[in-house]
């Protein structure tokens, strides 16, 4: 057992130290080489004194220590993933998995729902963006990491899980949900208003999203259209590269994203010229629009290429770096913050729509009316003047 631990340390820890050394960029005081010696001393004491040595698991001890290093950051998006966690994280990025279909986060140390995915058991059961998950099958979620919560909520198709939910109005209810195979089509499309308005909905920013978006755009006779609706409601985000590429489909040459991290400082992402006619464009957002969807929406509005309609978005304005290790484990670490092209902060703030639509309103109908009111307009335009009170 001791040999296993030492071999694993030799593989993993130096890799971590290289990452830490590079990320400081020489701007902070160097970490003492013996800083973590007491951790190994505790391990030795456990191995020497614990009265049931058969319960000592070197690998779990190592992973536990590594998790602790990340957990002390008190950052809901940073975590160390053991090989099983890493595998489940991979599955969460795929278009098909077994579960209830919710995107979760941790807000003010409480497990919370970013959004229920469209057409999933969670949505059908009445789970709402902003709900707090107080317990899973009766077990309190206090102190849960996102990965631990995901493991508890997911399960085999046909089995059930009960979530104790506190809605935003303060009511607490137990909601049983039968797990199902969740299949997410990242992009769907059709026409509205007797075929005069193109409608595209993006549900997740995955590796295939941009190609599917291009296919959807190519299916329309855009030259004959009055306008276009891009629906990003309840889109929890995904890949930054997919978001910037999507924004580039609608933004003439210009900045689509600003990021700031310790390695690179400020970095600008540019559009190379949009690929569609500059029709009146309405982008739909709500509380469930987060991360990559906020990048796309912010880029379109800041470049005056479209208007935001709906409700204030979630407000996840930070991004993560995933660092894989040879044994299948990984470090998911918040590496920086992103801003809209105009420099507006998104994290914990969100995007405020130009036209607010309350819960009982129909944002699609509002978008259709706005497009019809601006038929023949060529974007970009002064969006302030284009908003009808």
LINCORTA-V71788 format. One record per pair of residues at least 24 apart in sequence whose ideal C-beta (glycine too) atoms are under 8 Angstrom apart, sorted by the first residue. I is the first residue (numbers start at 1). J is the second residue. If there is no record, write none. Layout:
i:j
I:J
I:J
This chain:
i:j
1:56
1:57
1:58
2:47
2:58
4:58
4:59
5:43
5:58
5:59
5:61
5:62
8:58
8:59
8:62
8:327
9:62
11:325
11:326
11:327
12:62
12:66
12:325
12:326
12:327
12:329
15:323
15:325
15:326
16:66
16:331
19:323
19:331
22:263
23:262
23:263
24:262
25:262
25:263
27:262
39:65
63:329
66:329
67:145
70:331
70:333
71:145
73:334
75:334
76:105
76:106
76:107
76:146
77:105
77:146
77:318
77:320
77:332
77:334
78:320
78:332
78:333
78:334
79:145
79:146
79:147
79:332
80:329
80:330
80:331
80:332
81:147
81:329
81:330
81:331
81:332
82:329
83:327
83:328
83:329
85:147
85:151
85:329
85:330
86:324
86:328
86:329
86:330
87:328
88:147
88:150
88:151
88:154
89:147
89:330
89:332
92:150
93:206
93:238
95:183
95:184
95:185
95:186
95:204
95:206
95:208
96:181
96:182
96:183
96:184
97:154
97:181
97:182
98:154
98:155
98:156
98:157
98:179
98:180
98:181
98:182
99:153
99:154
99:155
99:179
99:180
99:182
100:125
100:127
100:153
100:154
100:161
100:163
100:177
100:179
100:180
100:182
101:180
101:182
102:127
102:153
103:236
103:288
103:290
104:133
104:146
104:149
104:150
104:153
105:146
105:316
106:144
106:146
107:132
109:142
110:134
110:141
111:141
111:144
111:146
111:149
114:236
114:288
114:290
114:314
114:316
115:234
115:235
115:236
115:287
115:288
115:289
115:290
115:314
116:234
116:288
117:182
117:184
117:203
117:204
117:234
117:236
118:203
118:234
120:180
120:182
121:177
121:178
121:179
121:180
122:177
125:175
125:176
125:177
126:175
127:163
127:165
127:175
127:177
128:167
128:168
129:234
129:286
129:287
129:288
129:314
130:167
130:168
130:287
131:165
131:166
131:167
131:168
132:165
132:166
133:163
133:164
133:165
134:164
134:165
134:166
134:172
135:163
135:164
136:161
136:162
136:163
136:164
137:161
137:162
138:162
138:164
154:179
155:179
157:181
185:212
186:212
187:212
187:213
187:215
187:216
188:216
189:216
189:219
189:220
191:220
192:229
192:364
192:368
193:226
193:368
193:371
193:372
196:224
196:225
196:226
197:225
197:226
197:227
197:228
197:229
197:368
197:371
198:222
198:225
198:227
198:228
198:229
199:228
199:229
199:231
199:364
200:228
200:229
200:230
200:231
201:230
201:231
201:232
201:233
202:230
202:231
202:232
202:235
202:246
202:293
202:296
203:234
203:235
204:235
204:236
204:237
204:238
205:235
205:237
205:238
205:239
205:242
205:243
205:246
205:291
205:292
205:293
205:296
206:238
206:239
206:242
207:239
207:242
209:238
209:239
209:242
209:246
210:242
210:245
210:246
210:249
213:246
213:249
214:249
214:275
217:249
217:275
217:276
222:276
222:277
222:279
223:277
225:277
225:279
226:279
226:280
226:371
226:372
226:375
227:279
227:280
227:281
227:282
227:371
227:372
227:374
227:375
228:276
228:279
228:280
228:281
228:282
228:371
229:281
229:282
229:283
229:284
229:364
229:367
229:368
229:371
230:281
230:282
230:283
230:284
230:296
230:300
230:306
231:283
231:284
231:364
232:283
232:284
232:285
232:289
232:293
232:296
232:297
233:284
233:285
233:286
233:288
233:289
233:310
233:363
234:286
234:288
234:289
235:288
235:289
235:290
235:292
235:293
236:288
236:290
236:291
236:293
236:314
237:290
237:291
237:292
237:293
237:294
237:316
238:291
238:292
239:292
240:292
240:295
240:319
240:338
242:292
243:291
243:292
243:293
243:295
243:296
244:269
244:295
244:299
246:296
247:271
247:295
247:296
247:299
247:300
248:272
248:273
248:274
248:275
249:274
249:275
249:276
250:274
250:276
250:281
250:300
250:305
250:306
251:299
251:300
251:303
251:305
252:278
252:303
252:305
252:380
254:303
254:341
255:299
255:302
255:303
255:341
256:295
256:299
256:303
256:341
257:295
257:298
257:299
257:338
257:339
257:340
257:341
258:338
258:339
258:340
258:341
258:343
259:319
259:336
259:337
259:338
259:339
260:336
260:337
260:338
260:339
261:335
261:336
261:337
262:335
262:336
263:335
264:336
271:299
271:303
274:305
278:305
278:378
278:379
278:380
279:371
279:379
280:306
280:370
280:371
280:374
280:375
280:377
280:379
281:305
281:306
281:307
281:379
282:306
282:307
282:309
282:367
282:370
282:371
283:307
283:308
283:309
284:308
284:309
284:310
284:363
284:364
284:367
285:309
285:310
285:311
285:312
285:313
285:351
285:353
286:310
286:311
286:313
286:363
287:311
287:312
287:313
287:314
288:314
289:313
289:314
289:351
290:314
290:315
290:316
291:316
291:319
294:346
294:350
294:351
295:338
297:351
298:340
298:341
298:344
298:346
298:351
299:340
299:341
301:340
301:351
301:354
301:383
302:340
302:341
302:342
302:344
303:341
303:380
304:379
304:380
304:381
304:382
304:383
305:379
305:380
306:379
307:354
307:355
307:370
307:383
307:386
307:387
308:351
308:352
308:353
308:354
308:355
309:353
309:354
309:355
309:357
309:363
309:366
309:367
309:370
310:353
310:355
310:356
310:357
310:363
311:353
311:356
311:357
311:358
312:350
312:351
312:352
312:353
313:346
313:350
313:351
314:350
315:346
315:347
315:348
315:349
315:350
316:346
316:347
317:345
317:346
317:347
317:348
317:349
318:347
354:383
354:387
355:387
355:388
